Each structure stands twice: as structure tokens, then as C-alpha cells.
Amino acid sequence: MAQRKKEAVSEAILASAYNSFREKGYAATSISEIARAASVSPANIYVYFPSKLDVFLAVYEPWLREQIERMCAIAAEINDPSERIRFVLCDVWRDLPSRDNRFARSLVQALSTTSSSELCSRAMFQWAEQRVEEVILDAIPEPRRQMLRDGVLTRLIFLAFDGFVMKRGDEGPCDRVEEVIGAVWQLVGGEGDVAPTALPG
């Protein structure tokens, strides 16, 4: 019975946190606000989570995993190498930063306002990079594939993701994302024009 109660409290905290972070962003969300919506005291939140960053990551990681798995499942069905790479880059750089009221922006806020003593494990980021690498590596021509193994390309993709998240304003995504995607395909694919073909969405 006590364990069920603990699970219910934890779930209430996470539901409140997800709503607050999604609606207001990481920086504008307070532990007091999360506690109030979850009907617990701020001190009680720290029984379950060591810090605000830990609360955020507890809701962000499953969200990110769902987004990446959905994208990888779709990408795996695209046989044309150029279109597969373009789809993945379009999703990561244009569409993902826009989803759920720009929820990904909260991650960039969280990491940029976190002290070095609070820095989180890289496990979530390594998992995302590995999943994306699995779905795009065989779409890259063999001579370049060797050079881009071991997360080299996906590290670059996710570093750029942070920039596209921050550039994604109320008016929409960065206006040069399609041009950047076309240039990246020419670099990694070694063929085609820099000007991209029409992208999905």
C-alpha cells in the first residue's frame, strides 16, 4: 500500500512537471509551481528527485526516446539513401524542435543553466546518437561511412540540433534549415546538388 502511494506521488510530480516545463520552459518553471500542481510540498519533491534538473530529465528522457524511436521506425522504411538522410535531418533539425510547444528548448535551457556539479549523465544523449547512427549509417556511401563511424556524424547532428532548437522562434524554424540539410547530404553522400529537394511536411 505504501509503495503504491509513493508511485502515485511520483507520477503526480512528473505529470505536473511535464505540463509546466512544456508550457513555460525550464527556466520559468519552479519547484514550488510543480509541487503546487501535484498537491505536494516542495520539500516532498526532493524526497523523490535530488534536483530540478532530475525532475526535468525524468520527463524529458521518455519524451525524447518516443520521438527518436518514431523517427527511426519511419526512416528505416525509406530505401533511397538521400531521402532517408534528408528525412532524419529534417526531423531532428526542423520538426523535433517544434513539437510539444518547443519542449526540446527546455533541454537546452536546463543544460545551459546547470552548474558543473549538477551535470547529468550522457547516457540519454549517447543512446539518441546511437539510434540515429544505426538508421543512417548504411545510407552513406561506403568510402565515407568508415570516416563517419563511432558517432562522428551523429555527434555533429545533435550539436547542430541545439542550435536549431534555439533558433526556432515563435515565427517558425530557422529559415535556412533546408539549405543546410542539402549541403550536409552533399558532404556525406558525395553526390547531388547543394539545393535540397522538397522535404516532407
Secondary structure as GFF3:
##gff-version 3
##sequence-region A 1 201
A	DSSP	alpha_helix	2	24	.	.	.	ID=ss1
A	DSSP	alpha_helix	31	38	.	.	.	ID=ss2
A	DSSP	alpha_helix	42	48	.	.	.	ID=ss3
A	DSSP	alpha_helix	52	76	.	.	.	ID=ss4
A	DSSP	alpha_helix	81	90	.	.	.	ID=ss5
A	DSSP	pi_helix	91	95	.	.	.	ID=ss6
A	DSSP	three_ten_helix	96	98	.	.	.	ID=ss7
A	DSSP	alpha_helix	99	102	.	.	.	ID=ss8
A	DSSP	alpha_helix	104	112	.	.	.	ID=ss9
A	DSSP	three_ten_helix	116	118	.	.	.	ID=ss10
A	DSSP	alpha_helix	123	136	.	.	.	ID=ss11
A	DSSP	three_ten_helix	137	139	.	.	.	ID=ss12
A	DSSP	alpha_helix	142	145	.	.	.	ID=ss13
A	DSSP	alpha_helix	152	167	.	.	.	ID=ss14
A	DSSP	alpha_helix	177	189	.	.	.	ID=ss15
###
